[in-house]
């Protein structure tokens, strides 16, 4: 609240003076300027303790010396704005504001001064909280982890940010976790095939909404490529345990690759009717439909085959699985075909002479060609 004082004007040694006293404030050591902004005047009248228009009645008094320039600037009976500044070198800081009124009737002066800031009575700098996010059930709340920037004793930590300020109980804290977003129901209305080389595009149908976006795709067809003419050269049998390999043989070209296989002989199988390895080698340039069969062989004698070894020698298989069937009935499914070697030692394929063993594509995934796959089924232990 402003300090409002009614004082008589009285002659001093240098003319008419008045003292404004602001109880509880100390102006000791300050250089002050009082800026008077009268209505209708372009430039303010500036009174200073340096030039003598102001003086101090310490500790809390400001003496205003009313010279002719000031009296002429003050309209009779009307409030005039005043600003009080503290000056240090070239720095000038506003520390007070209010108004002053002069009236000649009865030689009375009405003055008011509102203190904004005075050195020596300013309190310590305030502390700013540093928050950390804390999980509380399904909520995320902010906890005071530390304080920074203040003066004096640091406040305690551990409170939580609530809707009206800091609270001690975490149950009263504000949940800063965002709400569950809306999951749009996306639908594809159409897919148009463009000529090869055109840019793919997707647009929203005019009937789309944020909740139900409706998409229309435009996809270019692939360039027509050349299908290579793959040929298989004679297979070389390696000693058991050696790694299988496939290399491009002499005279190979990108259009006519010639593949030479180096395959290890199977090791002695588990006890059972003796049987030689059943080697299934499949090559193609395009993917094979799900459930389609690749190769069928008639076995020549009775045998118990527990060992299977599957490997992609050329091309790439991603997420592809195989199934082994005997006379059309599935014996084993879910055999993975990937970048490495898949080995099974408990195939459980019991054969008689003339039984048909076939290899089938199942599951999802893709085959990138041209590709060559080798599957070895053996009655001997690996």
Buried (B, 14 or more C-beta within 10 A) or exposed (E): EBBEBEBEBEEEEEEBBBBBBBEEBBBEEBBBBBBBBBEEEEEBBBBBBEEEBBBBEEEBBBBBBBBEEBBEBBBEEEBBBBBBBBBEEEEEEEBBBBBBBBBEEEEBBBBBBBBEEBBEEEEEEEBEBEBEEBEBEEBBBBBBEEBEEBEEEEBEEEBBBBEEEBBEEBEBBBEEEEEEEEEEEEEEEEEEEBEEEEEEEEEEBEEBEEEEBBBBBBEBEEEEEEEBEBEBBEBEBBEEEEEBEBEEBEEBEEEEBBBBBBBBBBBEBBEBBEBBBBBBBBBBBEBBEEEEEBEBBEBEBBBBBBBBBBBBBBBEBEEBBBBBBBEEEEBBEEBBBBEEEBEBEEBEBBBEEEBEBBBBBBBEBEBEBBBBBBBBBBBBEB
